[in-house]
Amino acid sequence: MSTPAPRITHLVGGAPWTGVAERTSPVYNPASGEVTGQLDLASAATVDEVVKIAHDASREWGQASLTRRAQVLFAFRELLNARKEEIAALITAEHGKVLSDALGEVTRGLEVVEFACGIPHLLKGGFSENVSTRVDVYSMRQALGVVAVISPFNFPAMVPMWFVPIAVACGNAVVIKPSEKDPSAVNAVAQLWKEAGLPDGVVNVVHGDKEAVDRLLEHPDVKAVSFVGSTPIARYVYEKGTASGKRVQALGGAKNHMVVLPDADLDLAADAAVNAGFGSAGERCMAISALVAVEPVADDLVARIRERMATLRTGDGTRGCDMGPLVTGAHRDKVVGYVEAGVESGATLVVDGREGDVDGDDAGFWLRPTLFDHVTPDMSIYTDEIFGPVLSVVRVPSYDAALELVNANPYGNGTAIFTNDGGAARRYQNEVEVGMVGVNVPIPVPMAYYSFGGWKSSLFGDSHAHGTEGVHFFTRGKVVTSRWLDPSHGGLNLGFPTHD
Ligand code: NAD
C-alpha cells in the first residue's frame, strides 16, 4: 500500500497551521505525474484568523525602526542566498521547470530583496523650511497595515518576492496566497523570514483558491492587494478589491511579440526566439509567443529556429534537460488543444511538439517545443495566451505592419525588436504600446530598482511592481505643516491659510 502524500499547510504567525482543513487539493510532480502533496485550502474563517494575526503583528512592526527593518532584510538576503538551491529544488519538483531556470528565478527574487535593503534611503521624505514665516512642511510615507499578495503558479518564488520584501521593509504585515499548484517554495521562503529575525505574524502564508481570495478581497483589515495571474482573474481582483476600497495592482496575462527586422542578426534573433519561446516551457508572462518576421527574413529565420529546436532536450528538470514538463495534465491537454486548433485553422506546423522523445517518466505532463509558421491574426494560436511551448511566426511586409499588429493586440506586457538599426529601434520603443520593451533582448524584465508591469489588459491599476513604484504602493503619504510657538503668533484669523 502506498503512503499518503504529505500535508502542505498554511504558515501562520511563524508556525504551521494546526487546524483541520475542510478541503484539500493535490500537488503534483509534473515530471512524473505523481501526487506529492495534499494542500490545505483555507476557508473564509481561516483567512480571517490569519488576517487577525497579521493585523496584530503590523502594529508593532510598523513602529520598528528603519535600522531594525534593514537589519532583518540584510539577514533575510543572506539566508535566501545560502538556501537558494534548496528553494530551486522545491520549484522544480512542483512546477517542473529545469533546475537552472528555477535557480535563476530565485536569483531575480533576491535582487528585489537587495533593493529593499535600501529602505532607509527609499523612505526619506522631503522637508521645506520656512514655507511661511517660521512654518515648516515635511512629508513622510507610512505603512498601510496588512497587505495581501496573490501569486500565480509560474514563478512560485520570484513573483511573491516582487512584493513581500518591499511591503515588509515599508513596515507592513503580509498575507501571501500562493498558487495551489506549487505551494512549497513560498512556505520555505516564509520560514527564512522567521530565521532572519522578523517577528512572527509579519509574513504569513495562506493556501487556497477562490474562497480564500474572495475573503482577502473583502476583508476590511486588508488594505492593499498585489495580484499576478491571468487577465480574467486580474480584472476580477481589481474590480472586487477596489470596490471594497482597497488599493489594488493586478498584473494579468500576455501575448508578447518579437519583431525581427530585415537587417537583424538572424543567428542572434533565432537564439533569442528559441530561448524566450521555450524557456520554462513557455510558461512565462514574458515568454515570446508571436514572432513577427518582417519580410524577406521569414524563410531564413524559420530555418534557423528549426535547426536549433532539433537540439533541445525536453525532460525531467533535475536531469540537465533544456525544457521541463507543463505544470499539470489539464494544462498540457489545453496547450495540445491549441496545437490541434492551429493545424485545423491552416497554419503550417513546422515542428510538432506532440512527437519525439522525452527524458522523463511517461506519466509526466509532456509537450515538446512546437513551431507554427504562416500564422494569421484571426487564429486562436495568435489571439489567445497559450502559456505553453508554442511559438507562432506571423509574416508581415513592413515595419509599419509589424507595429500595427503589436499595437492592435489587447495585451501589452513585453515586446522585443531585433535590428541593427538604432533609429528603427528608437522609433519602436517610442511608438509601441507595451510596458516593457527589449532591443535585441527578448525577455526585457526590468531590474529590481525599475518597476515591472505591462499596459492594457496586462495590468489593472496604476502601480507597477517593485522599484520606487513598489515603495509607493505599500505606503501612504502624509504631509505635516508645523509651526513652533513664537511670541509673535498670529492670534485669531478665520481666513484660509496663505503664506507670507
Ligand atoms: P491564475 O489567474 O489561474 O491564478 C492566479 C492566482 O489567482 C492563483 O493564486 C489562483 O489561486 C487565484 N485564482 C484562480 N482562479 C481564481 C478565481 N476564480 N477567483 C479568485 N482567485 C483565483 O493564473 P496562473 O495560471 O496561476 O498563472 C498564469 C497566468 O499568470 C498567465 O496568464 C500569465 O501571463 C500570468 N502572469 C502574469 C505576470 C505579469 O507580470 N503580468 C507574471 C506571471 C504570470
Boltz pocket constraint, residues with backbone or C-beta under 6 A from the ligand:
constraints:
  - pocket:
      binder: B
      contacts: [[A, 150], [A, 151], [A, 152], [A, 153], [A, 154], [A, 155], [A, 159], [A, 177], [A, 178], [A, 179], [A, 180], [A, 208], [A, 209], [A, 210], [A, 213], [A, 214], [A, 228], [A, 229], [A, 230], [A, 231], [A, 233], [A, 234], [A, 251], [A, 252], [A, 253], [A, 254], [A, 284], [A, 285], [A, 385], [A, 387], [A, 413], [A, 453], [A, 454], [A, 458]]
      max_distance: 6.0
